[in-house]
Amino acid sequence: MRITWAPRPEPLVPCGAWAEGEVVARLLSRLLGVRDVDLERLEGVVAPGLIIVCGAGEDLPWVDGVQYLGRHPDAPRLLVPTREAPSVSPAVLDALIEARHAAVLPGRIVRLDKLRPIARTRLEALT
């Protein structure tokens, strides 16, 4: 199934941030500048060349180049771009992926079953 993406008429409320490639270093740097008490409100997952951070919109780090993610009401287990909508119904995507929790972006799907609290020591190990 080919999924295309188009601008969303109304952005979703952000609850996640996705960084790939060179943007990962900027996101890690920003996270290292956050107070420990604020880091405790975030969860994340790291894979080769990408990092995803989840939390309340007001707690997310704002970094140029990061793709922000939100929950579509028809598929609350999925995180999708806040400003782009898939050509396939989010509910259908949710059923196809069969994940407890996942992030879906153009060309990538990342399961978020392994989200963990963000700890400064883990961030420092990634830099």
Steps between C-alpha positions, in 0.01 A plus 500: 500500500641837400437783743532860390495806723331837457476814715254461785228768509521525880825402678480237772605583855866395535588221741819375338812616317687296237856582391709327235851545365672827586197621696562227763808684630302827532220323687744325733676830569169667580396212729830520687418865576170406663476479880482146643155566644378585147673198342307277740177593322628369165541154353704402200625232268825494302578303186792537258484852360181606677353599833137541603399692811146484639323713758255783538532767232618763746777266621639412157828656390454735204782458250531604135468199271310280744175344374229539764249222549144487630221250558216478251165444681423202274830326587615604847772231512683659205707814486489674162638833376313793648492683166465215249219249445543154348298398194385196696261543791692505830261232632596275207870569563450411863339168407769421241790570732349308792736676738421588853655839430686624190617812319425524129681742269550505127712196425542386863311322772653470845343292772494688828451200727851565635445860614699564815535796736776732381799510732788746468757216521342328199503826302866559583586149382347582159713810441 
